[in-house]
Amino acid sequence: MNFVEERIITDGKIGEGNILKVDSFLNHQLDIDFIEKTGREFYNRFGNCGVNRIVTIEASGIGIACITAQFFNVPVIYAKKSKTLNLSGNVYSVKARSYTRQDEYEVFISKDYLHKGDRVLIIDDFLAQGNALKALVEIMKQAGAVIAGVGIVIEKAFQLGGDYIRSLGIQVEALARISSMSVEKGIVFC
């Protein structure tokens, strides 16, 4: 069992709707030592891929992406879920659906920061149905950026989003892959 799986077993909780709650260390309160280990592990897996940008989506992926970027010494771009006044009109955009919020939103990245030929590592906390990741893949296509890989802290493999992204020929590395989970039977890792 690796350090992510151990932490899920120790501090994770299964909530209503088959939601894995890891908010005590990953996506509400951040355990920086834990996040640093994830960043180092992503660097071990993707450090030789020539990455020049790390991309994530707000909000839970930002902390993980920032610490990961320190190992790569590259900037982080985070896709915004709403168009704000300080986001110029020149943007890449696509619609996405949120599994946890059960709504649709638009995702934006400024064309000032993402360019044709950039080698991008996408980082996020969770991969379930893959909706956020599909949106980021589409934005990378719009920009002409190359996806060097995808680093995910926790993949719910039973929800098939990872299988779809892998079917596109994209390398997806999940630090923990869950094959099933329920309140009654607990969490089973792949």
Secondary structure, DSSP 8 states (H G I E B T S, - for coil): --HHHHHHHHH-EEEGGGEEE-TTTTSSS--HHHHHHHHHHHHHHHTTS---EEEEETTTHHHHHHHHHHHHT--EEEEBSS--TTS-S-EEEEEEEETTTTEEEEEEEETTT--TT-EEEEEEEEESS-HHHHHHHHHHHHHT-EEEEEEEEEEEGGG-HHHHHHHTT--EEEEEEEEEEETTTEEEE-
